[in-house]
Amino acid sequence: MTPFRAYTPAAYDFPLPEGHRFPYYKYRGVADRLRDLLPVLDTPNLTWTMAGLVHDPHWLRRWRRGEVSARETREFGLPWSAEVVERARRAAGGSLAALHDALKVGWGANLAGGTHHAFADSAQGFCLVNDAAILTRVALRDGLARRVMTVDLDVHQGNGTAALLAGLAGAFTLSVHGERNYPFRKETSSLDIGLGDGTDDAGYLAVMRSQVLPALDAYRPDLLLYLAGVDVLAGDRFGRFALTLAGVRERNRMVLDWARKAGVPVVTMLAGGYNADHALTIEAHASVVLDGLDVF
């Protein structure tokens, strides 16, 4: 029996207008793809107190009550409902549960999360609660780690995470992203690696070898948070890269192999993926868990 398990908020629905671009399907699809390989549990709920470690409590209260403007929901990208707020807490709760698994067995997996566009008092790009920033604060506050590194390989810069953790001792944020893609106003991560449109497997993996792995070696975190976005794939609706599934899996293995060899616990989160090919989106997201089972 595998010592590993994964968490999913797929059971927690929220209302969406017909034809909305949010990729609802992928969360249930990834969970179903993996159920025969390891236990897949419902995500626990993140407490509002925990969310308040990085978010403005008054702002959180407004979201709980639905006291948000049309501009705020437009930037969030989803219509307000009590259910969408609950779902955001559930997604972040899965990352927190995965953190505790990682500290016990070396790796924890959330089949959601990676909500890196959430700021202290602003929801953007489908992101309301910033799980990577919360995990970093919890780990440092509770003495679970002294150096926490977020490796964000979503095609979009982790702007909210960069802003929330800027200047925090013991926190390092690394983002590899499309230089000309959303968000168009970038924040400053500890290390930003902006790549051009059309970046393919060869170019991306060369950057992994020449910059990402050396950065891991140099900072030597004792906790690693890995946002394994698959919107780097060719055919993604919101990405402009041209990676293949094989390239994504090689990228995953580079990060996970580094963590295993260094003895550093790692938490994996799905982040973005919006491919025109829905089956490819599901398989690519599932691949970080398949690769984790191989590596660990």
Rosetta silent file (secondary structure, phi, psi, omega in degrees, C-alpha in Angstrom):
SEQUENCE: MTPFRAYTPAAYDFPLPEGHRFPYYKYRGVADRLRDLLPVLDTPNLTWTMAGLVHDPHWLRRWRRGEVSARETREFGLPWSAEVVERARRAAGGSLAALHDALKVGWGANLAGGTHHAFADSAQGFCLVNDAAILTRVALRDGLARRVMTVDLDVHQGNGTAALLAGLAGAFTLSVHGERNYPFRKETSSLDIGLGDGTDDAGYLAVMRSQVLPALDAYRPDLLLYLAGVDVLAGDRFGRFALTLAGVRERNRMVLDWARKAGVPVVTMLAGGYNADHALTIEAHASVVLDGLDVF
SCORE:     score description
SCORE:     0.000 S_00000001
   1 L     0.000  128.940 -179.635    0.000    0.000    0.000 S_00000001
   2 L   -65.687  141.153  175.392    1.431    3.362   -0.980 S_00000001
   3 L   -79.093   -4.561 -174.982    2.161    5.766    1.905 S_00000001
   4 L   -95.882  156.519  175.349    1.100    8.644   -0.339 S_00000001
   5 L  -149.484  167.824 -179.967   -2.318   10.185   -0.869 S_00000001
   6 E  -133.687  161.503 -177.210   -3.790   13.136   -2.709 S_00000001
   7 E  -123.095  143.860  179.388   -6.517   15.683   -2.012 S_00000001
   8 E  -140.965  140.811  172.209   -9.210   17.045   -4.301 S_00000001
   9 L   -96.426   18.152 -171.129  -11.978   19.666   -3.995 S_00000001
  10 L   -60.923  -24.262 -178.515  -13.763   18.149   -7.001 S_00000001
  11 L   -76.601  -10.200 -174.625  -16.861   17.316   -4.939 S_00000001
  12 L  -103.596  101.952 -176.326  -17.456   20.988   -4.146 S_00000001
  13 L   -88.672  160.710  170.584  -19.307   22.635   -6.999 S_00000001
  14 L  -145.024  152.154 -174.977  -20.107   26.279   -7.587 S_00000001
  15 L   -71.519  139.731  176.804  -22.436   27.884  -10.126 S_00000001
  16 L  -135.832  145.730  174.020  -21.030   29.058  -13.441 S_00000001
  17 L   -64.492  152.218  177.550  -22.690   30.625  -16.481 S_00000001
  18 L   -56.457  130.962  176.432  -23.087   28.355  -19.494 S_00000001
  19 L    80.884    9.190  179.611  -19.899   28.246  -21.561 S_00000001
  20 L   -63.111  148.045 -173.150  -17.668   29.841  -18.921 S_00000001
  21 L   -79.161   -8.677  179.938  -13.951   29.300  -19.565 S_00000001
  22 L   -62.630  130.612 -173.261  -13.117   27.963  -16.075 S_00000001
  23 L   -84.501   65.673 -179.339  -11.914   24.353  -16.576 S_00000001
  24 L   -49.541  -44.588 -170.793  -14.280   22.702  -14.101 S_00000001
  25 H   -56.504  -30.201 -167.685  -13.940   19.310  -15.775 S_00000001
  26 H   -71.242  -30.776 -175.820  -10.275   18.821  -15.027 S_00000001
  27 H   -67.830  -46.101  176.369  -10.488   18.480  -11.243 S_00000001
  28 H   -68.298  -36.706 -179.989  -12.882   15.562  -11.305 S_00000001
  29 H   -63.664  -43.293  179.066  -11.042   14.103  -14.296 S_00000001
  30 H   -66.256  -43.586  179.206   -7.659   14.141  -12.567 S_00000001
  31 H   -60.378  -44.174  179.402   -9.101   12.651   -9.377 S_00000001
  32 H   -65.512  -36.184  179.666  -10.777    9.844  -11.343 S_00000001
  33 H   -62.447  -29.481 -170.092   -7.572    9.195  -13.309 S_00000001
  34 H  -105.214   -8.496 -171.191   -5.614    8.614  -10.090 S_00000001
  35 L   -60.429  -29.536 -179.788   -8.043    6.837   -7.759 S_00000001
  36 L   -79.376   -8.847 -174.663   -6.756    3.364   -8.597 S_00000001
  37 L  -104.274  -26.976  179.374   -3.169    4.376   -7.808 S_00000001
  38 L  -162.244  159.648  177.603   -3.450    6.088   -4.420 S_00000001
  39 L   -62.719  133.762  176.345   -6.118    7.275   -1.980 S_00000001
  40 E  -116.903  112.821 -172.516   -7.810   10.469   -3.194 S_00000001
  41 E  -107.629  152.154  172.364   -9.452   12.316   -0.297 S_00000001
  42 E   -64.841  141.938  179.862  -11.767   15.296   -0.134 S_00000001
  43 L   -69.730  140.459  171.241   -9.885   18.441    0.787 S_00000001
  44 L   -74.525  167.694 -178.431  -10.339   19.768    4.324 S_00000001
  45 L   -90.419  131.246  173.064  -11.466   23.346    4.783 S_00000001
  46 L   -73.274  136.193  177.645   -8.895   26.060    5.396 S_00000001
  47 L   -75.369  153.802  176.448   -9.843   28.239    8.369 S_00000001
  48 H   -64.896  -31.568  176.632  -10.364   31.950    7.844 S_00000001
  49 H   -61.621  -41.347  178.825   -7.739   32.548   10.538 S_00000001
  50 H   -66.474  -42.106  177.058   -5.225   30.640    8.432 S_00000001
  51 H   -60.879  -32.981 -179.793   -6.199   32.601    5.325 S_00000001
  52 L   -70.370   -5.510  174.386   -5.673   35.763    7.351 S_00000001
  53 L   -64.950  -28.396 -178.531   -1.975   34.973    7.675 S_00000001
  54 L  -125.372  -16.819 -176.828   -1.492   36.495    4.217 S_00000001
  55 L  -109.527  150.520  177.748   -4.832   38.128    3.335 S_00000001
  56 L   -64.522  120.858 -177.173   -6.511   41.218    4.763 S_00000001
  57 H   -60.119  -34.958  178.855   -9.159   39.945    7.245 S_00000001
  58 H   -67.570  -38.887  176.336  -11.589   42.753    6.349 S_00000001
  59 H   -64.749  -43.407  176.984  -11.266   41.891    2.663 S_00000001
  60 H   -60.170  -40.470 -179.779  -11.859   38.214    3.431 S_00000001
  61 H   -62.882  -39.377  178.149  -14.966   39.150    5.403 S_00000001
  62 H   -62.362  -40.397  179.094  -16.349   41.056    2.422 S_00000001
  63 H   -67.777  -37.900  177.088  -15.864   38.011    0.211 S_00000001
  64 H   -60.673  -39.250 -175.709  -17.578   35.778    2.763 S_00000001
  65 H   -88.443   -7.701 -177.963  -20.565   38.118    2.813 S_00000001
  66 L    78.085   21.563 -178.705  -20.646   38.772   -0.914 S_00000001
  67 L   -91.950   59.334 -175.712  -19.911   42.469   -0.437 S_00000001
  68 L  -122.500  152.285 -175.850  -17.755   42.675   -3.549 S_00000001
  69 L   -87.214  166.962  175.348  -17.946   44.946   -6.566 S_00000001
  70 H   -61.965  -36.590  178.183  -18.438   44.090  -10.214 S_00000001
  71 H   -63.277  -41.750 -178.976  -14.838   45.149  -10.842 S_00000001
  72 H   -65.070  -42.481  178.971  -13.588   42.728   -8.171 S_00000001
  73 H   -70.535  -31.470  176.588  -15.494   39.780   -9.590 S_00000001
  74 H   -64.383  -43.109  178.572  -14.346   40.722  -13.101 S_00000001
  75 H   -67.783  -35.381  176.759  -10.699   40.633  -11.968 S_00000001
  76 H   -65.010  -38.845  178.567  -11.328   37.354  -10.154 S_00000001
  77 L    92.457    1.097 -180.000  -12.793   35.934  -13.351 S_00000001
  78 L  -135.173  143.777  176.449  -15.632   34.086  -11.597 S_00000001
  79 L   -68.302  145.381  179.727  -19.055   35.282  -10.424 S_00000001
  80 L   -69.336  140.539  167.749  -19.428   35.594   -6.665 S_00000001
  81 L  -159.027  157.379  175.283  -21.301   32.884   -4.780 S_00000001
  82 H   -58.843  -34.481 -177.687  -20.994   31.381   -1.325 S_00000001
  83 H   -69.196  -36.838 -179.490  -20.017   28.151   -3.073 S_00000001
  84 H   -69.904  -32.541  176.296  -17.095   29.666   -5.017 S_00000001
  85 H   -68.830  -43.673  176.702  -15.699   31.119   -1.784 S_00000001
  86 H   -59.900  -43.360 -179.852  -16.093   27.747   -0.080 S_00000001
  87 H   -61.668  -38.386  178.480  -14.375   26.040   -3.015 S_00000001
  88 H   -63.114  -41.923  178.102  -11.413   28.432   -2.755 S_00000001
  89 H   -66.367  -38.103  179.227  -10.973   27.555    0.917 S_00000001
  90 H   -65.048  -42.225  179.816  -11.255   23.857    0.119 S_00000001
  91 H   -61.427  -44.416  178.952   -8.599   24.090   -2.592 S_00000001
  92 H   -68.987  -34.118  176.680   -6.186   25.834   -0.225 S_00000001
  93 H   -62.050  -32.924  175.779   -7.050   23.378    2.540 S_00000001
  94 H   -64.353  -37.128  178.008   -5.873   20.581    0.274 S_00000001
  95 H   -67.677  -38.960  179.070   -2.482   22.250   -0.043 S_00000001
  96 H   -66.131  -41.676  176.263   -2.191   22.603    3.738 S_00000001
  97 H   -62.255  -40.391  178.760   -3.060   18.930    4.216 S_00000001
  98 H   -64.806  -32.759  176.308   -0.497   18.025    1.549 S_00000001
  99 H   -59.841  -46.866 -178.399    2.118   20.057    3.434 S_00000001
 100 H   -67.181  -33.757  173.644    1.682   17.903    6.525 S_00000001
 101 H   -63.346  -44.278 -178.305    1.882   14.758    4.387 S_00000001
 102 H   -60.385  -39.623 -179.953    5.100   15.999    2.792 S_00000001
 103 H   -67.803  -24.468  179.964    6.680   16.580    6.184 S_00000001
 104 H   -87.691  -43.976 -170.952    5.809   12.997    7.172 S_00000001
 105 H  -123.091    2.695  174.300    6.603   11.012    4.018 S_00000001
 106 L   100.951  -19.627 -178.788    8.558   13.402    1.766 S_00000001
 107 E  -153.946  135.800  174.229    5.819   14.332   -0.708 S_00000001
 108 E  -131.437  145.540 -173.060    2.270   15.636   -0.530 S_00000001
 109 E  -128.791  127.077  170.577   -0.105   16.202   -3.458 S_00000001
 110 E  -109.668  127.126 -179.846   -3.038   18.546   -3.923 S_00000001
 111 L   -89.081   41.408  176.374   -5.108   17.951   -7.063 S_00000001
 112 L  -170.565 -158.583  175.356   -5.941   21.663   -7.173 S_00000001
 113 L    77.198 -165.122 -171.642   -4.323   24.796   -5.733 S_00000001
 114 L    74.837   36.286 -173.818   -1.407   26.767   -7.001 S_00000001
 115 L   -85.557   71.357 -165.855   -3.592   29.886   -6.777 S_00000001
 116 L   -85.898   -0.857  178.001   -0.697   32.250   -7.314 S_00000001
 117 L   -96.675    1.650 -179.928   -2.562   35.355   -8.572 S_00000001
 118 L   -82.225  127.419  177.648   -4.237   36.071   -5.223 S_00000001
 119 E  -100.980 -179.417 -179.180   -2.906   39.172   -3.432 S_00000001
 120 L   -58.384  -38.411 -177.302   -3.449   40.331    0.146 S_00000001
 121 L  -141.114   37.686  179.692   -6.634   42.185   -0.801 S_00000001
 122 E  -154.779  129.821  175.537   -7.246   41.336   -4.448 S_00000001
 123 L  -101.414  129.098 -178.188   -8.520   38.228   -6.234 S_00000001
 124 E  -138.872  152.565  169.864   -7.245   37.767   -9.761 S_00000001
 125 L    49.580   48.842  179.532   -7.173   35.099  -12.461 S_00000001
 126 L    70.027   11.820 -174.750   -9.443   32.536  -10.722 S_00000001
 127 E  -116.503  119.449 -179.691   -7.355   32.895   -7.538 S_00000001
 128 L  -109.738  -41.442 -177.925   -8.932   34.031   -4.264 S_00000001
 129 L  -121.311  123.826 -174.157   -6.772   32.433   -1.544 S_00000001
 130 L   -87.989   99.433 -174.121   -3.011   32.121   -2.114 S_00000001
 131 H   -68.982  -39.373 -179.003   -2.083   28.655   -0.886 S_00000001
 132 H   -63.195  -40.109  178.421    1.662   28.814   -1.577 S_00000001
 133 H   -67.245  -40.036  178.459    1.993   32.012    0.463 S_00000001
 134 H   -63.687  -46.757  179.848   -0.060   30.526    3.309 S_00000001
 135 H   -60.187  -39.802  179.268    2.021   27.334    3.379 S_00000001
 136 H   -62.647  -46.840  179.280    5.210   29.370    3.442 S_00000001
 137 H   -61.720  -44.664 -179.870    3.996   31.480    6.366 S_00000001
 138 H   -61.903  -46.672 -177.139    2.793   28.427    8.299 S_00000001
 139 H   -62.363  -42.552 -179.422    6.027   26.514    7.774 S_00000001
 140 H   -72.821  -41.488 -179.065    8.207   29.425    8.879 S_00000001
 141 H   -63.571  -41.793 -173.869    5.956   30.448   11.778 S_00000001
 142 L   -92.007    6.178  178.750    5.660   26.939   13.185 S_00000001
 143 L    69.882   23.565  178.283    9.328   26.019   12.729 S_00000001
 144 L   -79.114  -21.431  178.422    8.524   23.356   10.138 S_00000001
 145 L  -156.977  155.737  174.914   11.182   24.787    7.802 S_00000001
 146 L  -103.654  -26.223 -179.903   13.777   27.537    7.818 S_00000001
 147 L  -136.343  116.116 -178.503   13.955   28.059    4.051 S_00000001
 148 E  -113.540  128.500 -179.940   10.912   27.591    1.854 S_00000001
 149 E  -118.839  128.290  173.159   11.208   27.793   -1.918 S_00000001
 150 E   -99.679  119.078  174.630    8.285   28.106   -4.313 S_00000001
 151 E  -105.801  105.980 -173.401    9.078   26.857   -7.810 S_00000001
 152 E  -105.327  106.966 -177.001    6.263   28.151   -9.993 S_00000001
 153 L  -110.756   22.336  167.431    6.284   26.612  -13.470 S_00000001
 154 L   -66.527  154.678 -179.091    2.859   27.814  -14.569 S_00000001
 155 L   -70.327  -16.629  179.997    2.984   29.748  -17.853 S_00000001
 156 L  -104.784  139.501 -178.768    1.779   32.853  -15.981 S_00000001
 157 L   -59.288  140.146  175.938    3.954   34.657  -13.458 S_00000001
 158 L   -78.632   69.096 -172.014    3.127   33.982   -9.810 S_00000001
 159 H   -66.362  -42.339 -179.866    2.536   37.673   -9.180 S_00000001
 160 H   -65.228  -42.961  178.852    0.462   37.348   -6.018 S_00000001
 161 H   -62.218  -44.065  178.739    2.912   34.934   -4.407 S_00000001
 162 H   -58.398  -45.276 -178.306    5.839   37.200   -5.264 S_00000001
 163 H   -68.084  -42.234 -176.207    4.104   40.211   -3.714 S_00000001
 164 H   -69.337  -28.314 -176.163    2.921   38.398   -0.578 S_00000001
 165 H  -106.708    3.572 -178.859    6.325   36.895    0.203 S_00000001
 166 L   -58.877  128.450  175.878    8.554   39.801   -0.892 S_00000001
 167 L    78.249    1.336 -179.245   11.202   40.534    1.718 S_00000001
 168 L   -81.176  120.064  179.267   10.181   37.648    3.986 S_00000001
 169 L   -61.914  132.220  179.318   13.239   36.008    5.525 S_00000001
 170 L    90.760    2.643  179.594   13.329   32.316    4.692 S_00000001
 171 E  -119.387  133.579  177.802   11.154   32.603    1.586 S_00000001
 172 E  -130.613  126.649  179.635   12.374   32.305   -2.013 S_00000001
 173 E  -114.875  128.485  179.117   10.041   32.626   -4.994 S_00000001
 174 E  -124.919  130.258 -179.506   11.039   31.414   -8.452 S_00000001
 175 E  -132.564  124.394  171.590    8.794   31.847  -11.490 S_00000001
 176 E  -108.305  121.307 -169.612    9.353   30.601  -15.035 S_00000001
 177 E  -153.868  171.045  174.490    6.690   32.170  -17.235 S_00000001
 178 E   -75.022  120.287 -175.041    5.762   33.745  -20.523 S_00000001
 179 L   -61.850  -33.918 -176.087    7.319   37.194  -20.585 S_00000001
 180 L  -102.156    9.784 -177.107    4.528   38.647  -22.748 S_00000001
 181 L   -99.786  171.864  175.539    1.650   36.728  -21.154 S_00000001
 182 L   -56.206  143.066   -5.189   -0.731   37.531  -18.283 S_00000001
 183 L   -77.111  141.458 -174.505   -0.246   39.209  -15.842 S_00000001
 184 L   -77.192  -20.826  169.253    0.908   42.097  -17.977 S_00000001
 185 L  -104.914  106.576 -176.830    2.147   43.981  -14.918 S_00000001
 186 L   -83.698  148.969  168.462    4.656   41.617  -13.346 S_00000001
 187 L   -91.946 -179.826 -178.681    5.726   41.606   -9.705 S_00000001
 188 L  -108.868  109.048  173.786    9.303   40.878   -8.617 S_00000001
 189 L   -81.969  170.219  172.941   10.036   37.318   -7.539 S_00000001
 190 L   -59.214  -37.233  173.946   13.318   36.276   -5.950 S_00000001
 191 E  -144.769  116.871  175.487   14.125   34.911   -9.404 S_00000001
 192 E  -107.859  131.272  177.463   12.026   35.624  -12.497 S_00000001
 193 E  -124.723   98.016 -179.331   12.735   33.790  -15.736 S_00000001
 194 E   -91.826  129.064 -176.967   10.633   35.207  -18.542 S_00000001
 195 E  -115.930  158.030 -176.540   10.548   33.217  -21.778 S_00000001
 196 L   -82.065  160.885  174.701    9.332   34.092  -25.248 S_00000001
 197 L   -55.633  143.645  177.196    6.227   32.926  -27.061 S_00000001
 198 L    83.820    4.820  178.105    6.616   29.533  -28.701 S_00000001
 199 L   -54.326  130.124 -176.533    9.109   28.153  -26.176 S_00000001
 200 E  -110.484 -173.349 -178.085    9.328   24.399  -26.806 S_00000001
 201 H   -53.946  -50.263 -174.835   10.634   21.366  -24.927 S_00000001
 202 H   -60.679  -47.338 -179.286   14.265   21.956  -25.824 S_00000001
 203 H   -66.237  -41.959 -178.435   14.279   25.616  -24.830 S_00000001
 204 H   -66.765  -47.111 -177.005   12.307   25.087  -21.638 S_00000001
 205 H   -68.498  -28.610  174.087   14.322   22.109  -20.415 S_00000001
 206 H   -64.242  -39.316  176.955   17.546   23.972  -21.159 S_00000001
 207 H   -66.906  -38.414  176.235   16.355   26.718  -18.787 S_00000001
 208 H   -57.938  -44.463 -177.514   15.512   24.093  -16.185 S_00000001
 209 H   -73.273  -38.105 -172.262   19.059   22.759  -16.350 S_00000001
 210 H   -87.826  -23.743 -175.069   20.867   26.092  -16.578 S_00000001
 211 H  -127.576  -44.827 -174.411   18.810   28.205  -14.134 S_00000001
 212 H   -71.771  -52.698 -179.723   16.146   26.377  -12.127 S_00000001
 213 H   -62.573  -42.043  174.224   18.177   23.438  -10.830 S_00000001
 214 H   -60.737  -34.876  177.592   21.191   25.671  -10.007 S_00000001
 215 H   -65.595  -39.969  175.520   18.851   28.005   -8.097 S_00000001
 216 H   -61.519  -44.605  178.688   17.595   25.052   -6.060 S_00000001
 217 H   -62.509  -39.016 -175.836   21.174   24.020   -5.339 S_00000001
 218 H   -72.878  -43.577 -177.482   22.159   27.547   -4.361 S_00000001
 219 H   -79.838  -32.642  178.679   19.229   28.319   -2.053 S_00000001
 220 L    50.888   64.300  179.274   19.003   24.778   -0.655 S_00000001
 221 L   -65.512  159.816  169.588   15.477   24.973    0.749 S_00000001
 222 L  -108.875    7.534  167.916   14.303   22.557    3.405 S_00000001
 223 E  -150.388  133.062 -178.272   10.744   22.728    2.023 S_00000001
 224 E  -120.397  129.164  174.089    9.802   22.934   -1.656 S_00000001
 225 E  -109.772  121.127 -173.711    6.433   24.042   -3.044 S_00000001
 226 E  -115.901  112.802  175.012    6.015   23.049   -6.685 S_00000001
 227 E   -93.125  104.718 -169.758    3.324   24.646   -8.854 S_00000001
 228 L   -97.057   55.904 -179.222    3.189   22.232  -11.772 S_00000001
 229 L   -57.084  140.320  179.200    1.119   24.267  -14.232 S_00000001
 230 L  -111.989   14.023  173.990    0.416   22.545  -17.536 S_00000001
 231 L   -76.166    7.330  171.099   -0.633   25.653  -19.455 S_00000001
 232 L   -80.533  -10.639 -177.037    2.876   25.450  -20.936 S_00000001
 233 E   -70.294  146.191  170.510    1.562   22.796  -23.346 S_00000001
 234 L   -58.586  136.100  179.010    1.066   23.531  -27.014 S_00000001
 235 L    93.418    1.060  177.453   -2.615   24.184  -27.638 S_00000001
 236 E   -70.320  141.473 -176.256   -3.377   25.791  -24.292 S_00000001
 237 L   -68.609  -26.963 -176.086   -6.082   28.461  -24.554 S_00000001
 238 L  -121.360    5.323  177.336   -4.185   30.930  -22.359 S_00000001
 239 L  -108.070  162.497  179.569   -0.583   29.842  -22.842 S_00000001
 240 L  -128.780   18.504  177.325    1.778   30.650  -25.684 S_00000001
 241 L   -94.207  178.571 -174.603    4.364   27.927  -25.206 S_00000001
 242 E  -137.818   38.599  179.148    4.723   24.738  -27.246 S_00000001
 243 E   -74.566  155.806  172.180    5.737   21.995  -24.840 S_00000001
 244 L   -98.881  169.630  175.903    4.675   18.388  -25.321 S_00000001
 245 H   -60.779  -37.924  177.878    3.409   16.067  -22.601 S_00000001
 246 H   -62.071  -39.589  178.049    6.808   14.361  -22.645 S_00000001
 247 H   -65.517  -40.701  177.392    8.471   17.720  -22.033 S_00000001
 248 H   -62.614  -41.736 -179.286    6.153   18.480  -19.115 S_00000001
 249 H   -69.466  -34.952  175.047    6.913   15.110  -17.545 S_00000001
 250 H   -65.425  -40.992  174.743   10.651   15.612  -17.945 S_00000001
 251 H   -58.023  -47.966  178.870   10.262   19.006  -16.237 S_00000001
 252 H   -56.772  -47.381 -175.943    8.318   17.367  -13.386 S_00000001
 253 H   -65.310  -33.488  176.772   10.942   14.688  -12.900 S_00000001
 254 H   -59.699  -47.064 -178.558   13.740   17.261  -12.760 S_00000001
 255 H   -67.857  -47.592 -176.301   12.059   19.018   -9.839 S_00000001
 256 H   -69.514  -37.807  175.068   10.959   15.878   -8.039 S_00000001
 257 H   -61.156  -41.472  178.488   14.299   14.098   -8.546 S_00000001
 258 H   -59.858  -45.848 -178.255   16.047   17.112   -7.060 S_00000001
 259 H   -62.800  -44.389 -179.034   13.793   17.007   -4.002 S_00000001
 260 H   -63.920  -46.478 -178.038   14.231   13.278   -3.464 S_00000001
 261 H   -66.931  -32.817  179.839   18.017   13.349   -3.819 S_00000001
 262 H   -83.734   -9.077 -178.094   18.299   16.402   -1.554 S_00000001
 263 L    70.141   31.402 -176.635   15.972   14.885    1.031 S_00000001
 264 L  -104.864  123.562  176.842   13.683   17.929    0.831 S_00000001
 265 L   -62.932  142.476 -175.913    9.916   17.457    1.342 S_00000001
 266 E  -131.368  137.976  173.535    7.898   18.708   -1.609 S_00000001
 267 E  -110.414  127.612  177.739    4.262   19.735   -2.014 S_00000001
 268 E  -106.020  137.105  178.560    2.829   19.577   -5.532 S_00000001
 269 E  -130.131  149.010 -170.875   -0.104   21.761   -6.655 S_00000001
 270 L   -74.482  -41.520 -173.819   -1.773   21.714  -10.064 S_00000001
 271 L    58.902 -147.616 -167.374   -1.957   25.439  -10.954 S_00000001
 272 L   -88.364  155.996  175.576   -3.170   26.271  -14.485 S_00000001
 273 L  -178.232  116.904 -170.899   -4.094   24.162  -17.488 S_00000001
 274 L  -140.236   40.846 -173.206   -6.662   25.098  -20.133 S_00000001
 275 E   -66.940  147.481  175.202   -5.818   23.040  -23.180 S_00000001
 276 L   -60.382  -28.603  176.369   -8.242   22.807  -26.080 S_00000001
 277 L   -91.362  101.059 -175.685   -7.743   19.043  -25.725 S_00000001
 278 H   -62.131  -39.001  179.508   -9.483   18.288  -22.413 S_00000001
 279 H   -62.949  -36.644  177.848   -8.094   14.765  -22.198 S_00000001
 280 H   -67.429  -40.081  177.134   -4.570   16.151  -22.562 S_00000001
 281 H   -58.463  -47.138 -179.041   -5.190   18.672  -19.776 S_00000001
 282 H   -63.306  -46.639 -178.222   -6.290   15.890  -17.428 S_00000001
 283 H   -65.194  -38.880 -179.793   -3.402   13.583  -18.321 S_00000001
 284 H   -66.388  -43.297  177.147   -0.838   16.379  -18.001 S_00000001
 285 H   -64.353  -41.533  179.140   -2.138   17.405  -14.574 S_00000001
 286 H   -64.445  -25.049 -173.669   -2.240   13.787  -13.445 S_00000001
 287 H   -62.637  -29.858 -179.668    1.345   13.358  -14.633 S_00000001
 288 H   -66.935  -30.555  175.692    2.848   15.245  -11.693 S_00000001
 289 H   -78.032  -40.991  176.220    1.351   12.601   -9.395 S_00000001
 290 H   -59.583  -41.966  179.330    2.336    9.760  -11.719 S_00000001
 291 H   -68.930  -37.708  176.565    5.881   11.148  -11.783 S_00000001
 292 H   -61.913  -41.931  177.953    5.833   11.602   -8.006 S_00000001
 293 H   -63.825  -37.473  176.680    4.873    7.965   -7.520 S_00000001
 294 H   -64.611  -47.033 -172.481    7.741    6.955   -9.833 S_00000001
 295 H   -73.685  -40.875 -173.943   10.316    9.179   -8.134 S_00000001
 296 L   -96.115    0.000    0.000    9.356    8.604   -4.512 S_00000001
